[in-house]
Structures are given as C-alpha cells and as structure tokens.
Amino acid sequence: MYYIYIVTNPAKTVLYIGVTNNLRQRTEQHYANRGQRGTFAGRYYCYNLIYYESFPDATAAIVREKELKGWTRAKKEELIAMMNPTWLSYNYSV
C-alpha cells in the first residue's frame, strides 16, 4: 500500500505533500527532522499529519501527489476539510 499525505506546521501556515509506503514511519521521520534546514518539511516544522489517501501502487500515488502539488492553497484546504475539517493531527492514529 502507498500513501500520499499532507503535513503542516503547528501554525498551519505551510503545507507539505509527499508519498510513502509507510505512513506511520514517515510521520515519525517528519517529527524527528523538525527544525532541520536540510529538508523543506524540516525547515518549516511540517510534521502534523492532517490528510492522507491510500493507493495500491507507487505509480498511482505519485500521479496523485503531482496533481495535488499543482493545486492552489485554497483547493488543498478544501480537500483537507472534507476529511479533517478541524485539521486535527493524525500522527497518533496511523
């Protein structure tokens, strides 16, 4: 199983979209890397998982990731709100 996911920073001002085959591990990595300048998610403290979708294969997940990365911030917010209207962190539930 593969996943696309969106993480945000504590202020919810920055969104990061990624792909993984292990959502729990990747979320833990984002948390461990918070504040590290070497990655976008680390630099902007994006570690709160607020949205995800599952896919049977990597190709489908990557296609969806690219699609979402092309969306406006407003459109991404609408998508997140459909699954998670209050933007609660799913870090401990995956």
Protein Blocks (a to p, Z undefined) as FASTA:
>chain_A
ZZddddddfkopaccddddfbfklmmmmmmmmgoiakbmklmnopabdfbdcddfbfklm
mmmmmmmmmpcfklmmmmmmmmmmnopafklmZZ
